[in-house]
């Protein structure tokens, strides 16, 4: 069947996010892998610019392909679908994992234990993301989630003692999902008496800050695929505290109204 020539309408451009993101690297690999994407490019910008472009395209019912991921508020806001990826370039379901610097367990055992016990679900993260998207500050959205989820929070702090102003520095990237998780864990630690700094960095610098001990930890490691190359580079210099969320996913995302289901349906 003759498909719409969406490529021409989109200038053969996939709307990407930050250049350092794993989903951007995977999208570039998809361009190399699929004949249907030959001649296409992944335009990099920021997660915020991608979300704005997606919203504008949907408002005008125009075609758009974005580098997408779950958990994300955009699935609650719009009717969207992942394009099938028969070559498996984007990998399967992923975990979001927590990484700590080596030495943290000995030096700040209570902070280490909270990071280690932090674990929640896609719906939780999306709830916080959506509230931020609808105008709440990240701190406010995190505090609201915490007061509505006391049981979860007490399972993260279980067995720990309150502290008196111990400093903790967490690093993250300004991706909506990581803004949500990092603010929630930061607010929980503040309630336990920590003085918490959260510092947004690019992806590579986030990993190296924990690996070289400049930062205490992060809750933003997407594995095995999305941050596979960062894990390969830094994995043996940091401590892997396991999953804080299961069932994450990345891929190319389009509005439902587009008449295309698979990356293979696109046209060079
Ligand atoms: N993301 C959100 C990140 C991981 C978390 C999918 C944009 C990335 O692609 O690296």
Boltz pocket constraint, residues with backbone or C-beta under 6 A from the ligand:
constraints:
  - pocket:
      binder: B
      contacts: [[A, 17], [A, 20], [A, 21], [A, 22], [A, 23], [A, 24], [A, 68], [A, 69], [A, 175], [A, 177], [A, 178], [A, 203], [A, 220], [A, 222], [A, 226], [A, 227], [A, 249], [A, 250]]
      max_distance: 6.0
